[in-house]
């Protein structure tokens, strides 16, 4: 089955300089969409996103998100596809987590999701059509030691998108979530205490000490694995799917 519904469509991807966001941009461009790729100035300067219009966006800035959508629509036409992949991580026990770190993680992952997807939704509701996908995490649905701020922020973002999907369903706008597990990105490898293959094996095997299951498929996801799930939920083939929370984690959460 070939996914359809992308040719000539206007799309915005946040967090586009990162592994998953970059893979989503590449998939959208290959499918024929006109893509605006957004990230922080530092990220885009370090690794510009090819074949897309690059724009700086701090997702914590609500007016900036609204202005970006207006700019994109003025240049490329009505927004049809919105992917929110921006996110940050903090690793620390909650009792030791500085308040500033909590604010940073909640600001990007939860408030940023509100700002960006609301801007997407407002534009799409005016047209009576559109598809929004937010990249959350399987940590939104399972407790993680030393990842409380991240898990809480992703849980908030996940429920936000489901509620937005309910509110926008009558306007023909679909809102869905992709929840990756361990994915081979700099965010993942930055958590490893062992190098290379040893770090990967430790994630795959899991840890009883950390109350963390391993990965039944015995491999980490690639950014392209996650992008494939995003593309399905954006496509015409998912035209009757909204408020879904699709886990792409190799079975790691043993989710029913």
Buried (B, 14 or more C-beta within 10 A) or exposed (E): EEBEBBEEBBBBBBBBBBBBBBBBBBBBBEBEBBBBBBBBEEBBEEEEBEEBBBBBBBBBBBEBBBEBBEEBBEEBEBBBBBBBBBBBBBBBEEEEBEEEBBEBBBBBBBBBBBBBBBBBBBBBBEBEEBBBBBBBBBBBBBEBBBBBBBBBBBBBBBBBBBEBBEEBEEBBBBBBBBBBBBBBBEBBBEBEEEEEEEBBEBBBEBEEEEEBBBBEEEBBBBBBBBBBBBBBBBBEBBEEBBBBBBBBBBBBBEEE
